[in-house]
Amino acid sequence: MDVHKAWIEPDLTIKALSKRMETTEHKLRALINQRLDYDNFSAFVNAYRVKAIKAELLDPKNANMTILAIALNNGFNSVPPFNQAFKALEGITPSQYRTRAGGLAKSSWRRSDNA
């Protein structure tokens, strides 16, 4: 996941990832659930996505990018699943995170020209 950034693919499935890893879905699911302690594949992938998004929200070079653009660039297809995953992992919304972390005081869900 770290090397190939597979989480960027919006439609990533456990089947596709297991093929890339040259293992079975069963073994990959067991690794994710038992060894890595994620509830399911979606939670596993979303953890990578949110981690990458948090880093991008803190990066000053992304100050003009909307939160939506950053989320879309990291594999989310739409706002509701992104907000739900982010809040479940961080306990706050992406906008609150960006503001509290010293990012932009106001962030927009509209696409900017830089998105």
VONUSE-718963 format. One record per atom (N, C-alpha, C, O, CB): atom name; residue number from 1; x, y, z; residue in three letters. Coordinates in Angstrom, 3 decimals. Glycine has a CB too. Example, Ala and Ser with C-alpha at 12.3 -4.5 7.8 and 13.67 -1.06 7.14 Angstrom:
R   atomo   num       east      north         up   residuo
R       N     1     13.190     -5.690      7.800       Ala
R      CA     1     12.300     -4.500      7.800       Ala
R       C     1     13.200     -3.300      7.800       Ala
R       O     1     14.236     -3.319      8.465       Ala
R      CB     1     11.308     -4.473      9.046       Ala
R       N     2     12.850     -2.250      7.080       Ser
R      CA     2     13.670     -1.060      7.140       Ser
R       C     2     12.900      0.030      7.870       Ser
R       O     2     13.409      1.138      8.039       Ser
R      CB     2     14.084     -0.598      5.725       Ser
END
This chain:
R   atomo   num       east      north         up   residuo
R       N     1      0.831     -1.189      0.000       Met
R      CA     1      0.000      0.000      0.000       Met
R       C     1      0.874      1.252      0.000       Met
R       O     1      0.610      2.186     -0.757       Met
R      CB     1     -0.944     -0.001      1.212       Met
R       N     2      1.885      1.282      0.818       Asp
R      CA     2      2.722      2.475      0.897       Asp
R       C     2      3.509      2.715     -0.384       Asp
R       O     2      3.661      3.860     -0.810       Asp
R      CB     2      3.674      2.361      2.065       Asp
R       N     3      4.000      1.672     -0.989       Val
R      CA     3      4.845      1.820     -2.173       Val
R       C     3      4.036      2.206     -3.406       Val
R       O     3      4.414      3.128     -4.130       Val
R      CB     3      5.602      0.531     -2.439       Val
R       N     4      2.939      1.518     -3.650       His
R      CA     4      2.169      1.733     -4.878       His
R       C     4      0.962      2.647     -4.701       His
R       O     4      0.280      2.961     -5.676       His
R      CB     4      1.707      0.417     -5.413       His
R       N     5      0.691      3.071     -3.494       Lys
R      CA     5     -0.432      3.960     -3.197       Lys
R       C     5     -1.733      3.455     -3.821       Lys
R       O     5     -2.445      4.202     -4.492       Lys
R      CB     5     -0.131      5.372     -3.695       Lys
R       N     6     -2.022      2.211     -3.595       Ala
R      CA     6     -3.218      1.590     -4.164       Ala
R       C     6     -4.495      2.258     -3.688       Ala
R       O     6     -5.513      2.197     -4.378       Ala
R      CB     6     -3.256      0.121     -3.816       Ala
R       N     7     -4.465      2.894     -2.528       Trp
R      CA     7     -5.670      3.531     -1.984       Trp
R       C     7     -6.181      4.661     -2.873       Trp
R       O     7     -7.335      5.069     -2.743       Trp
R      CB     7     -5.391      4.066     -0.591       Trp
R       N     8     -5.352      5.167     -3.760       Ile
R      CA     8     -5.760      6.256     -4.647       Ile
R       C     8     -6.834      5.804     -5.627       Ile
R       O     8     -7.619      6.620     -6.110       Ile
R      CB     8     -4.554      6.797     -5.410       Ile
R       N     9     -6.871      4.522     -5.918       Glu
R      CA     9     -7.883      3.994     -6.831       Glu
R       C     9     -9.247      4.022     -6.153       Glu
R       O     9     -9.441      3.354     -5.137       Glu
R      CB     9     -7.526      2.553     -7.280       Glu
R       N    10    -10.193      4.782     -6.696       Pro
R      CA    10    -11.509      4.905     -6.053       Pro
R       C    10    -12.277      3.585     -5.949       Pro
R       O    10    -13.042      3.386     -5.006       Pro
R      CB    10    -12.343      5.896     -6.811       Pro
R       N    11    -12.079      2.703     -6.894       Asp
R      CA    11    -12.832      1.453     -6.915       Asp
R       C    11    -11.981      0.251     -6.516       Asp
R       O    11    -12.230     -0.864     -6.973       Asp
R      CB    11    -13.414      1.228     -8.291       Asp
R       N    12    -10.989      0.469     -5.677       Leu
R      CA    12    -10.121     -0.615     -5.226       Leu
R       C    12    -10.929     -1.677     -4.492       Leu
R       O    12    -11.734     -1.362     -3.616       Leu
R      CB    12     -9.005     -0.073     -4.318       Leu
R       N    13    -10.710     -2.921     -4.852       Thr
R      CA    13    -11.382     -4.036     -4.192       Thr
R       C    13    -10.347     -4.952     -3.557       Thr
R       O    13     -9.161     -4.905     -3.885       Thr
R      CB    13    -12.263     -4.819     -5.192       Thr
R       N    14    -10.818     -5.775     -2.656       Ile
R      CA    14     -9.907     -6.728     -2.033       Ile
R       C    14     -9.408     -7.732     -3.072       Ile
R       O    14     -8.275     -8.207     -2.993       Ile
R      CB    14    -10.602     -7.460     -0.863       Ile
R       N    15    -10.254     -8.046     -4.033       Lys
R      CA    15     -9.856     -8.961     -5.110       Lys
R       C    15     -8.708     -8.369     -5.919       Lys
R       O    15     -7.726     -9.057     -6.197       Lys
R      CB    15    -11.054     -9.267     -6.034       Lys
R       N    16     -8.825     -7.107     -6.295       Ala
R      CA    16     -7.775     -6.457     -7.081       Ala
R       C    16     -6.472     -6.348     -6.291       Ala
R       O    16     -5.391     -6.582     -6.833       Ala
R      CB    16     -8.233     -5.067     -7.528       Ala
R       N    17     -6.575     -5.995     -5.017       Leu
R      CA    17     -5.374     -5.865     -4.196       Leu
R       C    17     -4.721     -7.221     -3.955       Leu
R       O    17     -3.495     -7.326     -3.964       Leu
R      CB    17     -5.711     -5.201     -2.862       Leu
R       N    18     -5.515     -8.246     -3.741       Ser
R      CA    18     -4.935     -9.579     -3.525       Ser
R       C    18     -4.207    -10.058     -4.779       Ser
R       O    18     -3.173    -10.719     -4.678       Ser
R      CB    18     -6.034    -10.593     -3.129       Ser
R       N    19     -4.733     -9.731     -5.954       Lys
R      CA    19     -4.046    -10.090     -7.202       Lys
R       C    19     -2.691     -9.394     -7.286       Lys
R       O    19     -1.685    -10.015     -7.628       Lys
R      CB    19     -4.911     -9.718     -8.427       Lys
R       N    20     -2.674     -8.120     -6.975       Arg
R      CA    20     -1.417     -7.365     -7.007       Arg
R       C    20     -0.397     -7.933     -6.035       Arg
R       O    20      0.801     -7.968     -6.314       Arg
R      CB    20     -1.672     -5.897     -6.685       Arg
R       N    21     -0.892     -8.373     -4.903       Met
R      CA    21     -0.002     -8.900     -3.873       Met
R       C    21      0.320    -10.373     -4.087       Met
R       O    21      1.093    -10.969     -3.337       Met
R      CB    21     -0.620     -8.708     -2.507       Met
R       N    22     -0.283    -10.946     -5.119       Glu
R      CA    22     -0.087    -12.361     -5.450       Glu
R       C    22     -0.402    -13.256     -4.263       Glu
R       O    22      0.379    -14.128     -3.881       Glu
R      CB    22      1.347    -12.605     -5.918       Glu
R       N    23     -1.575    -13.008     -3.695       Thr
R      CA    23     -2.067    -13.826     -2.595       Thr
R       C    23     -3.566    -14.030     -2.776       Thr
R       O    23     -4.170    -13.468     -3.690       Thr
R      CB    23     -1.752    -13.168     -1.215       Thr
R       N    24     -4.148    -14.815     -1.924       Thr
R      CA    24     -5.592    -15.046     -2.027       Thr
R       C    24     -6.352    -13.971     -1.261       Thr
R       O    24     -5.809    -13.327     -0.363       Thr
R      CB    24     -5.963    -16.448     -1.492       Thr
R       N    25     -7.606    -13.789     -1.629       Glu
R      CA    25     -8.459    -12.845     -0.911       Glu
R       C    25     -8.587    -13.266      0.550       Glu
R       O    25     -8.574    -12.433      1.456       Glu
R      CB    25     -9.854    -12.754     -1.574       Glu
R       N    26     -8.710    -14.566      0.758       His
R      CA    26     -8.861    -15.091      2.115       His
R       C    26     -7.662    -14.707      2.987       His
R       O    26     -7.837    -14.245      4.114       His
R      CB    26     -9.024    -16.621      2.082       His
R       N    27     -6.453    -14.896      2.468       Lys
R      CA    27     -5.255    -14.572      3.245       Lys
R       C    27     -5.147    -13.068      3.495       Lys
R       O    27     -4.769    -12.636      4.584       Lys
R      CB    27     -3.999    -15.075      2.520       Lys
R       N    28     -5.479    -12.284      2.484       Leu
R      CA    28     -5.418    -10.839      2.649       Leu
R       C    28     -6.457    -10.362      3.663       Leu
R       O    28     -6.167     -9.512      4.505       Leu
R      CB    28     -5.631    -10.141      1.303       Leu
R       N    29     -7.649    -10.907      3.578       Arg
R      CA    29     -8.705    -10.545      4.533       Arg
R       C    29     -8.287    -10.916      5.957       Arg
R       O    29     -8.506    -10.143      6.890       Arg
R      CB    29    -10.038    -11.246      4.165       Arg
R       N    30     -7.692    -12.087      6.124       Ala
R      CA    30     -7.230    -12.515      7.448       Ala
R       C    30     -6.144    -11.578      7.972       Ala
R       O    30     -6.141    -11.226      9.152       Ala
R      CB    30     -6.701    -13.962      7.394       Ala
R       N    31     -5.236    -11.179      7.108       Leu
R      CA    31     -4.181    -10.245      7.504       Leu
R       C    31     -4.777     -8.915      7.953       Leu
R       O    31     -4.409     -8.379      8.998       Leu
R      CB    31     -3.197    -10.020      6.345       Leu
R       N    32     -5.695     -8.393      7.157       Ile
R      CA    32     -6.315     -7.104      7.469       Ile
R       C    32     -7.120     -7.167      8.763       Ile
R       O    32     -7.031     -6.270      9.600       Ile
R      CB    32     -7.214     -6.660      6.320       Ile
R       N    33     -7.902     -8.224      8.921       Asn
R      CA    33     -8.786     -8.329     10.083       Asn
R       C    33     -8.067     -8.778     11.353       Asn
R       O    33     -8.268     -8.201     12.421       Asn
R      CB    33     -9.904     -9.288      9.781       Asn
R       N    34     -7.248     -9.785     11.238       Gln
R      CA    34     -6.649    -10.391     12.436       Gln
R       C    34     -5.306     -9.786     12.818       Gln
R       O    34     -5.076     -9.484     13.989       Gln
R      CB    34     -6.479    -11.867     12.225       Gln
R       N    35     -4.439     -9.610     11.868       Arg
R      CA    35     -3.093     -9.114     12.191       Arg
R       C    35     -3.038     -7.595     12.281       Arg
R       O    35     -2.360     -7.045     13.149       Arg
R      CB    35     -2.099     -9.594     11.150       Arg
R       N    36     -3.759     -6.911     11.375       Leu
R      CA    36     -3.726     -5.447     11.358       Leu
R       C    36     -4.871     -4.830     12.144       Leu
R       O    36     -4.893     -3.622     12.378       Leu
R      CB    36     -3.765     -4.946      9.933       Leu
R       N    37     -5.817     -5.658     12.550       Asp
R      CA    37     -6.922     -5.269     13.435       Asp
R       C    37     -7.883     -4.226     12.858       Asp
R       O    37     -8.337     -3.327     13.566       Asp
R      CB    37     -6.362     -4.745     14.702       Asp
R       N    38     -8.182     -4.358     11.578       Tyr
R      CA    38     -9.218     -3.532     10.960       Tyr
R       C    38    -10.508     -4.336     10.902       Tyr
R       O    38    -10.476     -5.559     10.765       Tyr
R      CB    38     -8.791     -3.057      9.534       Tyr
R       N    39    -11.637     -3.655     11.005       Asp
R      CA    39    -12.930     -4.339     10.966       Asp
R       C    39    -13.217     -4.957      9.607       Asp
R       O    39    -13.843     -6.013      9.514       Asp
R      CB    39    -14.036     -3.375     11.326       Asp
R       N    40    -12.753     -4.286      8.547       Asn
R      CA    40    -13.017     -4.769      7.193       Asn
R       C    40    -12.069     -4.096      6.210       Asn
R       O    40    -11.286     -3.220      6.579       Asn
R      CB    40    -14.488     -4.507      6.792       Asn
R       N    41    -12.154     -4.517      4.963       Phe
R      CA    41    -11.285     -3.988      3.921       Phe
R       C    41    -11.481     -2.487      3.731       Phe
R       O    41    -10.510     -1.750      3.564       Phe
R      CB    41    -11.539     -4.714      2.611       Phe
R       N    42    -12.706     -2.043      3.756       Ser
R      CA    42    -13.005     -0.626      3.573       Ser
R       C    42    -12.336      0.222      4.657       Ser
R       O    42    -11.758      1.266      4.357       Ser
R      CB    42    -14.523     -0.398      3.583       Ser
R       N    43    -12.408     -0.210      5.884       Ala
R      CA    43    -11.770      0.519      6.984       Ala
R       C    43    -10.257      0.576      6.793       Ala
R       O    43     -9.625      1.593      7.078       Ala
R      CB    43    -12.107     -0.140      8.334       Ala
R       N    44     -9.689     -0.514      6.312       Phe
R      CA    44     -8.252     -0.594      6.038       Phe
R       C    44     -7.850      0.434      4.981       Phe
R       O    44     -6.907      1.199      5.182       Phe
R      CB    44     -7.867     -2.016      5.573       Phe
R       N    45     -8.559      0.450      3.868       Val
R      CA    45     -8.246      1.372      2.773       Val
R       C    45     -8.484      2.816      3.213       Val
R       O    45     -7.666      3.693      2.939       Val
R      CB    45     -9.098      1.043      1.522       Val
R       N    46     -9.592      3.058      3.887       Asn
R      CA    46     -9.901      4.417      4.329       Asn
R       C    46     -8.868      4.962      5.299       Asn
R       O    46     -8.623      6.168      5.316       Asn
R      CB    46    -11.263      4.454      4.971       Asn
R       N    47     -8.263      4.118      6.098       Ala
R      CA    47     -7.211      4.570      7.015       Ala
R       C    47     -6.029      5.130      6.222       Ala
R       O    47     -5.463      6.157      6.599       Ala
R      CB    47     -6.744      3.405      7.932       Ala
R       N    48     -5.657      4.471      5.138       Tyr
R      CA    48     -4.581      4.975      4.284       Tyr
R       C    48     -4.981      6.281      3.616       Tyr
R       O    48     -4.190      7.221      3.544       Tyr
R      CB    48     -4.206      3.937      3.224       Tyr
R       N    49     -6.209      6.329      3.130       Arg
R      CA    49     -6.693      7.539      2.460       Arg
R       C    49     -6.701      8.733      3.416       Arg
R       O    49     -6.214      9.811      3.075       Arg
R      CB    49     -8.103      7.307      1.895       Arg
R       N    50     -7.246      8.536      4.593       Val
R      CA    50     -7.336      9.637      5.556       Val
R       C    50     -5.948     10.078      5.998       Val
R       O    50     -5.712     11.273      6.178       Val
R      CB    50     -8.173      9.221      6.778       Val
R       N    51     -5.045      9.156      6.173       Lys
R      CA    51     -3.672      9.512      6.551       Lys
R       C    51     -3.040     10.402      5.476       Lys
R       O    51     -2.405     11.407      5.796       Lys
R      CB    51     -2.815      8.233      6.765       Lys
R       N    52     -3.212     10.038      4.220       Ala
R      CA    52     -2.658     10.832      3.119       Ala
R       C    52     -3.335     12.195      3.036       Ala
R       O    52     -2.675     13.208      2.804       Ala
R      CB    52     -2.814     10.085      1.786       Ala
R       N    53     -4.638     12.219      3.225       Ile
R      CA    53     -5.391     13.471      3.158       Ile
R       C    53     -4.958     14.408      4.280       Ile
R       O    53     -4.798     15.607      4.053       Ile
R      CB    53     -6.907     13.201      3.239       Ile
R       N    54     -4.769     13.881      5.477       Lys
R      CA    54     -4.317     14.711      6.594       Lys
R       C    54     -2.986     15.373      6.264       Lys
R       O    54     -2.794     16.558      6.537       Lys
R      CB    54     -4.190     13.870      7.877       Lys
R       N    55     -2.079     14.621      5.685       Ala
R      CA    55     -0.777     15.187      5.315       Ala
R       C    55     -0.938     16.288      4.270       Ala
R       O    55     -0.272     17.320      4.345       Ala
R      CB    55      0.155     14.086      4.781       Ala
R       N    56     -1.811     16.073      3.308       Glu
R      CA    56     -2.020     17.080      2.272       Glu
R       C    56     -2.715     18.321      2.825       Glu
R       O    56     -2.431     19.433      2.380       Glu
R      CB    56     -2.838     16.494      1.128       Glu
R       N    57     -3.615     18.149      3.784       Leu
R      CA    57     -4.288     19.298      4.384       Leu
R       C    57     -3.310     20.189      5.152       Leu
R       O    57     -3.517     21.398      5.262       Leu
R      CB    57     -5.401     18.825      5.315       Leu
R       N    58     -2.261     19.594      5.672       Leu
R      CA    58     -1.266     20.345      6.438       Leu
R       C    58     -0.188     20.976      5.566       Leu
R       O    58      0.537     21.862      6.018       Leu
R      CB    58     -0.621     19.443      7.450       Leu
R       N    59     -0.079     20.529      4.333       Asp
R      CA    59      0.972     21.006      3.437       Asp
R       C    59      0.615     22.391      2.903       Asp
R       O    59     -0.411     22.550      2.242       Asp
R      CB    59      1.185     20.014      2.269       Asp
R       N    60      1.451     23.399      3.180       Pro
R      CA    60      1.158     24.765      2.717       Pro
R       C    60      0.982     24.877      1.199       Pro
R       O    60      0.257     25.755      0.731       Pro
R      CB    60      2.266     25.693      3.154       Pro
R       N    61      1.618     24.022      0.440       Lys
R      CA    61      1.469     24.114     -1.019       Lys
R       C    61      0.054     23.727     -1.474       Lys
R       O    61     -0.321     23.983     -2.618       Lys
R      CB    61      2.504     23.212     -1.712       Lys
R       N    62     -0.726     23.113     -0.582       Asn
R      CA    62     -2.106     22.742     -0.897       Asn
R       C    62     -3.122     23.715     -0.306       Asn
R       O    62     -4.318     23.424     -0.284       Asn
R      CB    62     -2.392     21.344     -0.393       Asn
R       N    63     -2.662     24.852      0.166       Ala
R      CA    63     -3.547     25.813      0.837       Ala
R       C    63     -4.693     26.270     -0.054       Ala
R       O    63     -5.775     26.573      0.449       Ala
R      CB    63     -2.752     27.020      1.292       Ala
R       N    64     -4.484     26.324     -1.350       Asn
R      CA    64     -5.538     26.764     -2.265       Asn
R       C    64     -6.391     25.621     -2.803       Asn
R       O    64     -7.362     25.855     -3.523       Asn
R      CB    64     -4.928     27.508     -3.414       Asn
R       N    65     -6.037     24.402     -2.460       Met
R      CA    65     -6.840     23.256     -2.900       Met
R       C    65     -8.022     23.070     -1.971       Met
R       O    65     -7.900     23.236     -0.757       Met
R      CB    65     -5.988     21.967     -2.950       Met
R       N    66     -9.146     22.731     -2.531       Thr
R      CA    66    -10.306     22.441     -1.700       Thr
R       C    66    -10.133     21.089     -1.030       Thr
R       O    66     -9.369     20.241     -1.492       Thr
R      CB    66    -11.599     22.471     -2.534       Thr
R       N    67    -10.842     20.907      0.047       Ile
R      CA    67    -10.814     19.625      0.731       Ile
R       C    67    -11.364     18.543     -0.187       Ile
R       O    67    -10.854     17.423     -0.205       Ile
R      CB    67    -11.617     19.685      2.045       Ile
R       N    68    -12.390     18.867     -0.939       Leu
R      CA    68    -12.963     17.903     -1.873       Leu
R       C    68    -11.943     17.452     -2.903       Leu
R       O    68    -11.844     16.257     -3.180       Leu
R      CB    68    -14.173     18.499     -2.572       Leu
R       N    69    -11.187     18.369     -3.472       Ala
R      CA    69    -10.174     18.010     -4.468       Ala
R       C    69     -9.139     17.065     -3.861       Ala
R       O    69     -8.723     16.097     -4.499       Ala
R      CB    69     -9.483     19.276     -5.020       Ala
R       N    70     -8.730     17.348     -2.639       Ile
R      CA    70     -7.755     16.483     -1.962       Ile
R       C    70     -8.356     15.101     -1.718       Ile
R       O    70     -7.683     14.088     -1.910       Ile
R      CB    70     -7.298     17.114     -0.621       Ile
R       N    71     -9.603     15.057     -1.301       Ala
R      CA    71    -10.268     13.768     -1.063       Ala
R       C    71    -10.392     12.963     -2.359       Ala
R       O    71    -10.126     11.761     -2.376       Ala
R      CB    71    -11.664     13.990     -0.445       Ala
R       N    72    -10.790     13.623     -3.428       Leu
R      CA    72    -10.919     12.935     -4.716       Leu
R       C    72     -9.572     12.427     -5.217       Leu
R       O    72     -9.502     11.354     -5.815       Leu
R      CB    72    -11.540     13.866     -5.755       Leu
R       N    73     -8.515     13.176     -4.984       Asn
R      CA    73     -7.168     12.762     -5.392       Asn
R       C    73     -6.660     11.564     -4.601       Asn
R       O    73     -5.683     10.923     -4.990       Asn
R      CB    73     -6.202     13.916     -5.235       Asn
R       N    74     -7.323     11.268     -3.495       Asn
R      CA    74     -6.886     10.159     -2.641       Asn
R       C    74     -7.895      9.021     -2.576       Asn
R       O    74     -7.935      8.275     -1.598       Asn
R      CB    74     -6.618     10.663     -1.249       Asn
R       N    75     -8.702      8.892     -3.609       Gly
R      CA    75     -9.514      7.697     -3.759       Gly
R       C    75    -10.965      7.761     -3.362       Gly
R       O    75    -11.710      6.819     -3.634       Gly
R      CB    75     -8.920      6.669     -3.017       Gly
R       N    76    -11.401      8.839     -2.727       Phe
R      CA    76    -12.813      8.931     -2.396       Phe
R       C    76    -13.588      9.391     -3.623       Phe
R       O    76    -13.095     10.202     -4.408       Phe
R      CB    76    -13.041      9.895     -1.207       Phe
R       N    77    -14.805      8.872     -3.789       Asn
R      CA    77    -15.644      9.220     -4.928       Asn
R       C    77    -16.581     10.381     -4.663       Asn
R       O    77    -17.009     11.061     -5.596       Asn
R      CB    77    -16.440      8.038     -5.341       Asn
R       N    78    -16.904     10.614     -3.402       Ser
R      CA    78    -17.877     11.653     -3.076       Ser
R       C    78    -17.695     12.115     -1.630       Ser
R       O    78    -16.942     11.529     -0.852       Ser
R      CB    78    -19.315     11.139     -3.300       Ser
R       N    79    -18.406     13.178     -1.308       Val
R      CA    79    -18.278     13.813      0.004       Val
R       C    79    -18.781     12.953      1.169       Val
R       O    79    -18.054     12.794      2.149       Val
R      CB    79    -19.022     15.110     -0.002       Val
R       N    80    -20.004     12.389      1.100       Pro
R      CA    80    -20.510     11.677      2.289       Pro
R       C    80    -19.616     10.540      2.808       Pro
R       O    80    -19.349     10.494      4.009       Pro
R      CB    80    -21.853     11.114      1.977       Pro
R       N    81    -19.142      9.622      1.949       Pro
R      CA    81    -18.270      8.573      2.495       Pro
R       C    81    -16.948      9.125      3.036       Pro
R       O    81    -16.404      8.623      4.020       Pro
R      CB    81    -17.983      7.533      1.425       Pro
R       N    82    -16.451     10.161      2.376       Phe
R      CA    82    -15.212     10.785      2.848       Phe
R       C    82    -15.407     11.395      4.228       Phe
R       O    82    -14.635     11.122      5.147       Phe
R      CB    82    -14.737     11.860      1.860       Phe
R       N    83    -16.443     12.226      4.374       Asn
R      CA    83    -16.702     12.848      5.679       Asn
R       C    83    -16.912     11.810      6.768       Asn
R       O    83    -16.405     11.952      7.881       Asn
R      CB    83    -17.922     13.758      5.599       Asn
R       N    84    -17.655     10.774      6.443       Gln
R      CA    84    -17.936      9.726      7.423       Gln
R       C    84    -16.642      9.012      7.845       Gln
R       O    84    -16.414      8.792      9.034       Gln
R      CB    84    -18.945      8.709      6.845       Gln
R       N    85    -15.813      8.660      6.887       Ala
R      CA    85    -14.557      7.966      7.199       Ala
R       C    85    -13.611      8.871      7.991       Ala
R       O    85    -12.996      8.439      8.966       Ala
R      CB    85    -13.870      7.490      5.903       Ala
R       N    86    -13.505     10.117      7.566       Phe
R      CA    86    -12.610     11.049      8.245       Phe
R       C    86    -13.043     11.253      9.692       Phe
R       O    86    -12.231     11.164     10.613       Phe
R      CB    86    -12.574     12.393      7.506       Phe
R       N    87    -14.315     11.524      9.878       Lys
R      CA    87    -14.813     11.785     11.230       Lys
R       C    87    -14.710     10.544     12.112       Lys
R       O    87    -14.426     10.657     13.304       Lys
R      CB    87    -16.263     12.268     11.178       Lys
R       N    88    -14.939      9.365     11.540       Ala
R      CA    88    -14.816      8.123     12.311       Ala
R       C    88    -13.386      7.915     12.803       Ala
R       O    88    -13.174      7.423     13.911       Ala
R      CB    88    -15.257      6.923     11.464       Ala
R       N    89    -12.419      8.283     11.989       Leu
R      CA    89    -11.020      8.080     12.361       Leu
R       C    89    -10.452      9.217     13.208       Leu
R       O    89     -9.630      8.985     14.094       Leu
R      CB    89    -10.186      7.917     11.119       Leu
R       N    90    -10.889     10.441     12.936       Glu
R      CA    90    -10.289     11.599     13.596       Glu
R       C    90    -11.166     12.233     14.671       Glu
R       O    90    -10.669     12.967     15.525       Glu
R      CB    90     -9.955     12.628     12.576       Glu
R       N    91    -12.463     11.955     14.633       Gly
R      CA    91    -13.367     12.527     15.627       Gly
R       C    91    -13.811     13.950     15.316       Gly
R       O    91    -14.595     14.530     16.068       Gly
R      CB    91    -12.713     12.503     16.961       Gly
R       N    92    -13.325     14.513     14.229       Ile
R      CA    92    -13.713     15.841     13.780       Ile
R       C    92    -13.847     15.826     12.263       Ile
R       O    92    -13.402     14.891     11.598       Ile
R      CB    92    -12.683     16.912     14.238       Ile
R       N    93    -14.461     16.867     11.729       Thr
R      CA    93    -14.613     16.943     10.274       Thr
R       C    93    -13.287     17.355      9.625       Thr
R       O    93    -12.404     17.881     10.303       Thr
R      CB    93    -15.737     17.944      9.892       Thr
R       N    94    -13.146     17.122      8.330       Pro
R      CA    94    -11.928     17.559      7.638       Pro
R       C    94    -11.704     19.074      7.741       Pro
R       O    94    -10.571     19.528      7.897       Pro
R      CB    94    -11.995     17.152      6.171       Pro
R       N    95    -12.784     19.848      7.654       Ser
R      CA    95    -12.653     21.311      7.783       Ser
R       C    95    -12.135     21.694      9.165       Ser
R       O    95    -11.265     22.556      9.291       Ser
R      CB    95    -14.007     22.002      7.521       Ser
R       N    96    -12.669     21.056     10.193       Gln
R      CA    96    -12.200     21.328     11.548       Gln
R       C    96    -10.734     20.938     11.697       Gln
R       O    96     -9.960     21.646     12.342       Gln
R      CB    96    -13.058     20.578     12.576       Gln
R       N    97    -10.360     19.823     11.107       Tyr
R      CA    97     -8.969     19.367     11.178       Tyr
R       C    97     -8.041     20.399     10.545       Tyr
R       O    97     -7.025     20.779     11.126       Tyr
R      CB    97     -8.807     18.000     10.478       Tyr
R       N    98     -8.403     20.841      9.356       Arg
R      CA    98     -7.569     21.802      8.635       Arg
R       C    98     -7.447     23.096      9.443       Arg
R       O    98     -6.357     23.657      9.557       Arg
R      CB    98     -8.157     22.092      7.229       Arg
R       N    99     -8.537     23.558      9.989       Thr
R      CA    99     -8.531     24.797     10.763       Thr
R       C    99     -7.726     24.632     12.045       Thr
R       O    99     -6.875     25.465     12.360       Thr
R      CB    99     -9.963     25.232     11.091       Thr
R       N   100     -7.989     23.573     12.776       Arg
R      CA   100     -7.288     23.345     14.056       Arg
R       C   100     -5.803     23.106     13.853       Arg
R       O   100     -4.995     23.445     14.718       Arg
R      CB   100     -7.898     22.155     14.793       Arg
R       N   101     -5.443     22.534     12.735       Ala
R      CA   101     -4.038     22.220     12.472       Ala
R       C   101     -3.281     23.441     11.941       Ala
R       O   101     -2.099     23.353     11.612       Ala
R      CB   101     -3.932     21.064     11.471       Ala
R       N   102     -3.973     24.573     11.863       Gly
R      CA   102     -3.285     25.781     11.418       Gly
R       C   102     -3.369     25.993      9.926       Gly
R       O   102     -2.642     26.815      9.368       Gly
R      CB   102     -1.853     25.732     11.829       Gly
R       N   103     -4.256     25.255      9.272       Gly
R      CA   103     -4.435     25.423      7.835       Gly
R       C   103     -5.312     26.617      7.564       Gly
R       O   103     -5.285     27.594      8.312       Gly
R      CB   103     -5.035     24.167      7.205       Gly
R       N   104     -6.059     26.553      6.547       Leu
R      CA   104     -6.942     27.643      6.175       Leu
R       C   104     -8.045     27.816      7.205       Leu
R       O   104     -8.582     26.832      7.714       Leu
R      CB   104     -7.539     27.400      4.796       Leu
R       N   105     -8.377     29.036      7.507       Ala
R      CA   105     -9.462     29.304      8.449       Ala
R       C   105    -10.799     28.930      7.836       Ala
R       O   105    -11.719     28.519      8.543       Ala
R      CB   105     -9.465     30.780      8.869       Ala
R       N   106    -10.905     29.067      6.552       Lys
R      CA   106    -12.136     28.697      5.854       Lys
R       C   106    -11.751     27.750      4.725       Lys
R       O   106    -10.801     28.016      3.989       Lys
R      CB   106    -12.901     29.964      5.305       Lys
R       N   107    -12.466     26.670      4.587       Ser
R      CA   107    -12.222     25.777      3.467       Ser
R       C   107    -13.532     25.563      2.744       Ser
R       O   107    -14.607     25.584      3.342       Ser
R      CB   107    -11.612     24.428      3.935       Ser
R       N   108    -13.422     25.359      1.469       Ser
R      CA   108    -14.605     25.285      0.626       Ser
R       C   108    -14.734     23.905      0.020       Ser
R       O   108    -13.740     23.251     -0.296       Ser
R      CB   108    -14.554     26.344     -0.472       Ser
R       N   109    -15.963     23.475     -0.137       Trp
R      CA   109    -16.215     22.210     -0.827       Trp
R       C   109    -16.354     22.432     -2.329       Trp
R       O   109    -16.446     21.468     -3.090       Trp
R      CB   109    -17.480     21.538     -0.272       Trp
R       N   110    -16.369     23.683     -2.760       Arg
R      CA   110    -16.416     23.960     -4.202       Arg
R       C   110    -15.037     23.711     -4.779       Arg
R       O   110    -14.019     23.907     -4.116       Arg
R      CB   110    -16.885     25.425     -4.493       Arg
R       N   111    -15.026     23.282     -6.009       Arg
R      CA   111    -13.749     23.072     -6.679       Arg
R       C   111    -13.136     24.424     -7.008       Arg
R       O   111    -13.834     25.335     -7.454       Arg
R      CB   111    -13.924     22.216     -7.963       Arg
R       N   112    -11.859     24.553     -6.795       Ser
R      CA   112    -11.173     25.767     -7.172       Ser
R       C   112    -10.503     25.562     -8.523       Ser
R       O   112    -10.508     24.455     -9.060       Ser
R      CB   112    -10.146     26.175     -6.099       Ser
R       N   113     -9.936     26.607     -9.063       Asp
R      CA   113     -9.235     26.485    -10.347       Asp
R       C   113     -8.013     25.600    -10.224       Asp
R       O   113     -7.535     25.059    -11.220       Asp
R      CB   113     -8.826     27.860    -10.869       Asp
R       N   114     -7.493     25.444     -8.995       Asn
R      CA   114     -6.305     24.619     -8.783       Asn
R       C   114     -6.629     23.159     -8.530       Asn
R       O   114     -5.721     22.336     -8.413       Asn
R      CB   114     -5.515     25.155     -7.633       Asn
R       N   115     -7.905     22.825     -8.444       Ala
R      CA   115     -8.294     21.452     -8.088       Ala
R       C   115     -8.216     20.533     -9.283       Ala
R       O   115     -8.507     19.343     -9.166       Ala
R      CB   115     -9.704     21.424     -7.511       Ala
END
